[in-house]
Amino acid sequence: MQKNANHTSYSSLVTIGDSFTEGMSDLLPDGSYRGWADVLAGRMAARSPGFRYANLAVRGKLIGQIVDEQVDVATAMGADVITLVGGLNDTLRPKVDMGRVRGLLEEAVEKLAPACEQLVLMRSPGRNGPVMERFRPRMEELFACIDDLAARHGAVVVDLYGPPALGDPRMWDVDRLHLTAEGHRRVAEAVWQALGHEPEGDWQSVLPPTAPPGWGTRRLADVRFAKQHLVPWIGRRLTGRSSGDGRPAKRAELLPYEAPRG
């Protein structure tokens, strides 16, 4: 049975993972990405003078790369809270060895859980639609593994998959893979509450209904999506490349943090 965090004076946070934790597509005016982890760190910093934050996430990373490149770095930092979100990129590959994915997740959790006061895992959100339906069985197998690991290692699980709000297509950017700024804000609120803080909003509230877009609008959106996002994504899969190749960690050192403006 997973435990619930009830400590509200954490002094440091390390986040690891892929584009979801890096913050795509929550774009700031300077061209960088904010994302839920930065929002959460800003809130925690406001509560704890001298609060330190590192974000080791890099877009496109598979769980094996997260284990090889981020886990040991995170464990050595001695942070109060570590968040791990990974494995979803693996489930979206045409072929995936889910047994290997589960084994790598277990390796990561076994290292991370003893290295912090509170480990946070997540059941990632997914955009409602045909892609979600195609990969749903793999995703749910991944989430069952996460639930089991959390129960065995005292981690908190933030369930972003079950509540319907984050499945709303309006919460997702035009690439259909990454949350909007509002989606990231809601994830930050969900993790904030899971860490024992008083709610500052209802992250599960559904968006008000709107008239569905017309056929022409939908087709134009589909063409734009395919040209700008789907074709390049398929190309990277076919050539074994990743959008994160050669990209450094977002915030590689555990340093005092002040939330950016904008």
Secondary structure, 3 states (H helix, E strand, C coil): CCCCCCCCCCCEEEEEECHHHHCCCCECCCCCECCHHHHHHHHHHHHCCCCEEEECCCCCCCHHHHHHHHHHHHHCCCCCEEEEECCHHHHCCCCCCHHHHHHHHHHHHHHHHHHCCEEEEEECCCCCCHHHHHHHHHHHHHHHHHHHHHHHHCCEEEECCCCCHHHCHHHECCCCCCECHHHHHHHHHHHHHHCCCCCCCCCCCCCCCCCCCCHHHHHHHHHHHHHHHHHHHHHHHHHCCCCCCCCCCCEEEEEECCCCCC
